[in-house]
Amino acid sequence: MDNKKLAITILTIAIIGASALILGCTGTTPTPTPAAGSATPAPLSGSLQVIGSTSVGPYAEELAVAFDEKNGGKTSVDVSQVGSTAGINAVLDGTAAVGMSSRELTAAETAKGLKTYEIAIDGIAVIINKDNPVSNLSTTQVREIYAGNITNWKQVGGNDAQIFVVTREPGSGTRGAFEELVMQKKANITTGAITQGSTGSVTAYLETNKNAIGYVSYGSLKDTVKAVQVDGVAPTTQSIKDRSYKIQRPFLFVTKGEPGGLAKAFIDYTLGSDGQAILAKHNLITK
């Protein structure tokens, strides 16, 4: 009788265990609660002021159009081309959320909490009129021309004609980069230089004056003027990329501290594959 009770007890335990196992295997798994912050982000909307470099500006405008289209017209990025220094100051005083610069920031500017985002690398082309026979200048010759020490084209193998020196306005990022890379603190640009307020106006002046010399962004170089070789190297996409052409500078977006909202979204778009493709088609060096 004791053996029979023992057998029944063992059988009962086995049945209970089997039932628990079956229930565990076939039970319904509860649906997990979505983690906080995993919801689909709200669509972008609103307006953004981007102010600064006249060299970066044309590309920023194209980026802005593409960005706004991507967001179904719910965003409006307004680009104003006023020069690098003016753009940096606009970020500092809160007029703009994003600045554009075609030069590196000074130590004093960086100390004010500004952050930079390199969107591309650009060369600075030294340009002359298409009818000018000069094809190559050394960096020293370019510097001496801009310092006012070489004043006639015949001094560098050209025609017997006065050189008209064309430069950008103070505060221009292109001018700042040119002064750093070509003048190299060894000389100042001559006070007799003709000052122009934009890349386009420099090109326009050289188109009509066969004895003028100027400098412009390589990305904005037109076939209506001629880019000279500098130290035997012509400005090309490849020579800028491999650094054999030495007169080059960064194109930067500038913010005060970490950007947020629409400013961050626009910068992220520019640094992403779509934005970089837009810049690359203009012969700018991208990532």
Helices and strands as residue ranges (DSSP letters): H 2-26, E 46-52, H 57-70, E 75-81, H 84-92, E 98-101, H 107-110, E 114-129, E 136-137, H 139-147, G 153-156, E 164-168, H 173-178, I 179-183, E 194-196, H 199-208, E 212-217, G 218-220, E 225-227, E 229-230, H 237-241, E 248-256, H 261-271, H 273-280
